Amino acid sequence: MDINLIANTKQSFLKYFGNEPEVVILSPGRINIIGEHIDYNDGFVMPAAIDKIICFAFEKSKSITSRIIALDLNEEFSIDFSKKPNLDDKVWTNYIRGVVNQLQLNGFDFEGVNCVFSSNIPSGSGLSSSAALECGFLKGVKELYELSIKPIDIALMSQKAEHWVGINCGIMDQFASVLGVENKVIKIDCKTLEYDYHNADFGDYSLILLDSNVKHSLFTSEYNQRREECEIGLTIIKRKFPEVKNFRDCTEDHILDTKGEMEEDVFKRCYYVVKEISRVIKASIALDNNDIEGLGKLLFETHDGLTREYEVSCEELDYLVDFAKTESSIIGSRMMGGGFGGCTINLVKKGQEEVMKEKIQQLYHDKFNIELKSYDVKIGNGTTIYN
């Protein structure tokens, strides 16, 4: 827990509003161990909340108008909670506007807030700072106005807020941000929203994120296109195999038997999805059996699928994973997140973290003339009130 971040947020709130905050909320980013691009395909995913957070300080504004200040950006905006929100050119504000829209649509009775927030979630790293922003802001309004909203509904409303912004995301990011538990990963059934926790004891290995420090502009258009390709493929499969209701019902044989009826890209997307759903199940078993080496192999397999079949990787991410394959201290690595930039997640032998980081940072800079960032992460709790 970043005590300095929390103290600075509270002090800034006092400076701007002249009062101590009524409630302080901590809302985390997330990693996904395995199960990439599977949440919107009715499969299983295995995310976890991490110890990188957005800290929010709130009070009731005693009016319908709210003033919201983003300390890290040195920006703020005001919004009238009684009016239907519209999208704005200032992108970060739209996630909050989307939350307000959800509260209105669901008929909740609330008024304005004063809010200051600050974050140590690395920007643009693929750690779902947008989900943390949505879930944390919604949790704050809920607590201030004592709204009856279950944790799962905070996640679902935050997901719909992101849809309103224009990203047709699955449920994973918001779910992990709200329902994360320290030292546990969550295996989520994205069809039923049933979930269970698995111990995240990586034994002799640490979780290290390597941030490529690139974000290619393809992300939004290609993300939505992948969803469409999977929907097209599933329609073709269901036509030939009526017993198949979703990708969970599919086997590799189903995909191979319909290959001739699909465009090549559609086939590759579907083939990846079915194999990745299977890998998540294998990963949960590996964790339960403390088979961290087996988990590492699955990470490498996932990256290969994301590169060759789902085609959402990029040269920089592939370079980082190829490096990992040559290092005996790294037993698993893959790109994490939507793709076309962001981080790789790596299982690194304890005691070798700094040596590995120094080596790859130099190689990466020599190759791309880009500074490679790295983050040590621990698995933490979901969105919570700070006392």
N, C-alpha and C positions, 0 to 999 in steps of 0.2 A: 504494500500500500504506500502510495506516494504522499506522505504527510505534508511535504512542502507544497505540493500542488493543491491539496485541500485547504491548507492555511492561507495560501495566496488567493484562492477563490473566495474564501470567506472574508478576507480583509478587503478585497476589491468590492465585494458586495456592500460592505460597510461604508466604503468610500463613496460609492455611487448612490446608495439609497439611505444612508444614515442610520441603518438598523442592522442588528444581527439577523441573519437569515432564519426563517421559521423552520425550514427543512433543508437538509443537504442530501443529495442523491449521488451515488457512484454508479456509473453504468459502463460496463467493459466492452472492449473489442473482443473479437473471437478469432480462433484458428479453427481449421477443419483438418482433422487428422487424415481422413480419407472419405471419399464419397463426393467428388467434385462434379458439379453440374447434374446432380442426381435429385436434388430436392424438388425441382419442378417436373421431374419425371417419375414421381410417386415411388421412389426407392427409399433406401436407408442412407443416412449421413451420420458422421461421427464428429461433431464439433465440440468445442470447449470454450468457455469464457477464459480470458487471460488477465494478467495483472497490469494491463494498460487500460486506462479508464478516461472517461469524461466525468468531471466533477461539476455538479450543478448546485447553485445556492438559490433558494426561492423564498419569496414571501407573497402574500396576497397583495394586489395593488389597490384594493378597495375601490375598483372601478372596472368597467368592461375593457379598458385599454391595458395592454401589456407592453412592457419595455424589456427587451431581451438583448443581452450584451455578450458577444463572443470575444473574450479577452485575447485569445491568441491571434485573432484577425484584426483586433482593434476596430471592430465594426459593431453596429447595433441596428436594431429596427424596432418599430412599434407596430402593434397589430390590435385591431378591435375584435375581440372574441365574439361579439354579437353579430358580426357580418360574415358572410361566406368568403373564405379566403381565395385568392387567386395566385397563380404562379408568378414569381418575381425574377428579375434578372440576377439578383443576388442569390446564387444557387443554394448556399447553406440554409438560408431562411426557409426554403421550400419544404425541407424535411419537417420543420416545426409547423409550418402552415398545413402540411398534410396531416399531422397529428391533430391539430385543431379541427380540421375538416372531419376527421374520424369521430372525435368527441361530439361534434355537432350532429353528425349523421346517426349516431347511436343514442341521441336524446339525453345526454348528460347535462346536468345543471351546474354550471361553473362560471366564474367571472375571471377577471384579469389577474396576471401575475407579474411580479418583477423577478427577473432571472439573470444571473451571471453564470457563465460556464467557461471551463478551461480544460485542456486535454493533454495527455501524454501519449495518445495513440498516434503513431507516426502517420502523417497525412499521405494519402495516395499509395499506401503500402498493401492494400487489400485486406486489412484487418477489420473492416466493417465499422468504421467510425460513423457512418450514416445510421446504421442500426442502433449503435450506442446513443446517438443523438436523439433518435425517435423514441426509443424505449425509456431513456432517462428523463426526457421532457414529459412524456406521458405519465410516468411514475410520479414525477413531482406534482403535476396538476392533480392526479388521483389522491395523493397524500394530503395536499393542501385543502382540497374540497371534500375529502372523505368520500370519494366516489367508489361505488361497488364494482370494481373491475378485477377479475381473477388474473393471476400472472400469465396464463396461457392467452388470455384475451388482450393483455398488453402487447404480447408478441404478435398476435394476429392483426390487431389494429395498426401496429407499427408497420407491419408488412404492407397493409393496404395503403398506408400513408406513402410508402415508397413507390407503390404502383401509381399513386396519384401524381407523384413527381415525374414519373415516366420510365422508371426501371421496373420491369416485370419480373421481380425477383421471387425466388421461392421463400420458404419459411425459415430456413436454417439460421440465417444471421440473427434475426430477431429472437428466435427461440433460444439460441445459445446465450445471447446477451441478457435475457431475462432469467432463464432457468439454469444457468451454469452453477456448478458446485465445485468448490476448491478440491483439487487433486482428483477430479472425476471427468471423464468424457461422457457425452450423452449420445447414445445411439437412438436416433429419431426415426420412426416410421413416418415418412412424409405423406403417406396416404391417409392414415388413421390418426396421426399425431400422438400415438402411443410412444412412450419413450422409457428407457431404462439407463441406469448409470453403470459405468465400468471403471474400475480403478485405473488411474493414469500414472502408474508407477513404472517409469521407464528404466528403473534399475541403474545400470552403469552408464546410462546415456542421458544427455541433455537435449532439450529442444532449442534449436537455434534457427532463427529466421534470417535469411540473406535477402536483402532488399535490392532488387535490380536497379532501382531508381529510374525506371522507365515506365511510362504509361502510354502505350500506343493508342492512337485515336480510334482504332477499329472497335474498341471494347463494346460500346452500347449497341451499335448496329449488328455486330457479329453475335453478341449475346442473344439478342432477340431472334436473330436468324436461326441460331442453334435450336431454340425452343420450337420454332416453326418446322424445322427439318425433322425433329423428333416426333412432332404431332403428325406430320405427313407419313412417316415411317410406321408409326403405331396404327394409323388408319389402314394402311396396306396389310399389315400383319393381322389385324382383327378381321379383315375381309376374308382372308384365307383360313384363319383359325378363330372361329367365333367364340371359342372358350376363353380366349385371351382378352382380359379387360384392361390391363395396363402392363407396363414393362415388368412389373413384379411377376406376372404370370408367364413371361417369356423365357424361353431357353435359347441358348446359342443356336440350336437346331432350327427353331422358329425363324430366327434372323437369316440363317443360311438358306433355308427353304424358300424364302421370299426375296432373296438377293436379286434375282433376275427381274423382279417387278419394281425395283427401286433404282432411282438415280444413285450413282456411286457415293456421293456425299451423304445422302440420306441413309444408305446402308451402313457407312462407316460410323455415323453418329449413333445409330441404334445398336450396332455391335458393341461399341464402347459402353453404352449405358448398361446393357445386360451384364457385361463382364464386371463393370464397376460395382453394381449392386451386389454381385457375388463376393467381390473383394471386401466390401464393408463387413459382411457377415464373417468372413475369414479373419478380418482384423479384430473384431470383437472377441473372437475365440482366442486369437493370439494374445491379446491383452489379459484375458482371464487366466491364461496359462503361463503368463510372464514370458512369453516367447517374443522378445523385443526384436531379435534378429529376423524372425518370420514376418513381423510387422514391417520392418525395414524393406524387405524384399517386395512386399505389396506396394509400398510407396513408390519404389522404382517402376513397378509394373503400371501403376496409375499414371505416372508421368509419361511413360511410353505411349499409353493410350491417348492421353490428352494432346500429345504432339502429333501422332500419326493418324489417329482415328477422329478425334474430336476437333483437332486442329485449332487449338486456342492458345498454344504456347507461342514463343518467339525466340529469336536467336539468342538473346541475352539469358533467358531462363534455361534454355537447352544447354548453354555453355556452363551454367552453374551446376546443373544436374550431371552433365558429363564429367565435370571436375570431381563431383562427389563420388562417382563410380570408381575413380582412380585412387581414392583415399581410403586406406584401411580403417581410419578413425571414424568414417561416416558409413553407417550401415543402411541408411535409407534417405531418399531425397525426392522431392517432387515440387512442381509449381503448385501454388495454392491460390484459390480465388478464381475470379472470372476469367483471367488470362490476359495475354498481350501486355504483360508487365506485372509489377508487384513483386511478391516474395516467393522464395522457395522455403519449404519447411524441411529441416534436416535433423536426423538423430545422430548426435556426435558423442563419441566416447568422452566421458568425464575426464578432465585433466588435459584434454587436447583441444579445447575450444579456442583458446587464444592463438595457438600455433596455426590452427586451421584458418581462422579468420584472417590473420596477417597474410598468409600465403595466397588465399583466393582474392583478397582485396587488391593485392599487387598485380596478380595475373589479370584480373578483371579490368583494372585500370589500363594496363598495357594493351589489352584487346580492344576495349570500347572507348577509352578515355572518359570513363564515367566513374564517379565515386560509388563504391559498393558500401551500403550500410548493413549493419547486423544488429539483431535484437535478441537478447536472451529473454525467453518468456517462461513464466510459470502459469499453471492453470489455477484460475481464481473463481470467485463467486460471481453470480449474476447480479443484475441491477438491484440495488439495496439502499436502504436509508443508512446514512452515516451517523453514528452516535459518538 
